[in-house]
Amino acid sequence: MDKIALYIHIPFCISKCSYCAFCSFVPKQNEMEKYVEHLIKEIELVSKDCLKPVFSIYVGGGTPSILPSGCLKRIFDSIRNNFTILKDASITIEANPNSFSLHKAKEYKKCGCTRVSFGLQSADADVLKLLNRAHTYSDCVQAVNNACHVGITDINVDILLGVPTQNFDILKDTLEKIVALPITHVSAYGLIIEPKTKLAKQIGDGEVVLPSEDVAVDMYDYVVEYLKNHGFSRYEISNFAKPGYQSVHNKNYWARGQYLGLGLAAYSFIDGVHFENISDLASYFAKLDRGEDCRINFEPETAKTAQEETIMLALRTDKGLDISAFNKKFNVDFEKKYEMVLEKLLKDSLVKIENGFLRIVDMYISNSIIAEFFD
């Protein structure tokens, strides 16, 4: 039987980050408890149609760690009562450094958490202020120590690159500080300016200025080399891990494995069909109170979209695209089908083919290279 990964979305935050366009917001009074009640209703409803065993659970947001004590246990009790969870399942929960107390760490551990991901973004106070992050680097140090104290030793830290006011000195200081922590994984994301965010307005009004594209590229290259020299190998454009600590959940996404999203605005991919949950909280509550499904926008994949998604996701990884596996799965000749594109990219040394795998040479410009394979 096929295995699936579960994603649980917690949309609440202490404050809205200036760059964030995700489905997240500051909760009203008692709204978090009400959300957990309805999330459990959804788990009970949706699980009836999903008999696949679960090998990975990822609780993201938002900020799961701001949930009141006991809420996470209720969620996991419901998951275990309604799904078949494999014994060696990877369980990741996101947390903000300032809301991950020792008490929360113990709660996570009791829920079966095997991995925690902290959203640090930067160790610099001014950058954190610009991003409207409600924590300090010291909070992150304490949070990591709390995780280790309870025996959660698989720890990720997120950082952002290409942020206004960020320079090489700030970036180097952040890297030096995070590699000094007992962590196993780093996610280093290039800042994306999302429309209608506070940061987009600040940039549009000229209040702050983004680093140049050349500086952003140099920052990324520096991060890759620095983390490599400190034991973190890149295995996807933005993800770096010590040996044995690659993210099970994210690798499933990149391999186009099946995943079921639960909670407000969560995305899913099951049996070749993409779909999502509604994103309006009041409607989410009302539908579940009526015992109705919250899933919408069902889009069965086509041969074309499946092939394009396989190429896009595989080329984001250092492993690259397994040409033989691609040919077998889709009954095509990849090198013949994309002969002209490959000839151009190989000639310009933008990609290489080694041991049957197609890889991108410069990962920072991967989006423009991947686009060459699409009509």
Secondary structure, 3 states (H helix, E strand, C coil): CCCEEEEEEECECCCCCCCCCCCCECCCCCHHHHHHHHHHHHHHHHHHHCCCCEEEEEEEECCHHHCCCCHHHHHHHHHHHHCCEEEEEEEEEEECHHHCCHHHHHHHHHCCCCEEEEEEECCCHHHHHHCCCCCCHHHHHHHHHHHHHCCCCEEEEEEEECCCCCCHHHHHHHHHHHHCCCCCEEEEEECCCCCCCHHHHHHHCCCCCCCCHHHHHHHHHHHHHHHHHCCCEEEECCEEECCCCCCHHHHHHHCCCCEEEECCCCEEEECCEEEEECCCHHHHHHHHHCCCCCEEEEEECCHHHHHHHHHHHHCCECCCEEHHHHHHHHCCCHHHHCHHHHHHHHHCCCEEEECCEEEECCHHHHHHHHHCCCC
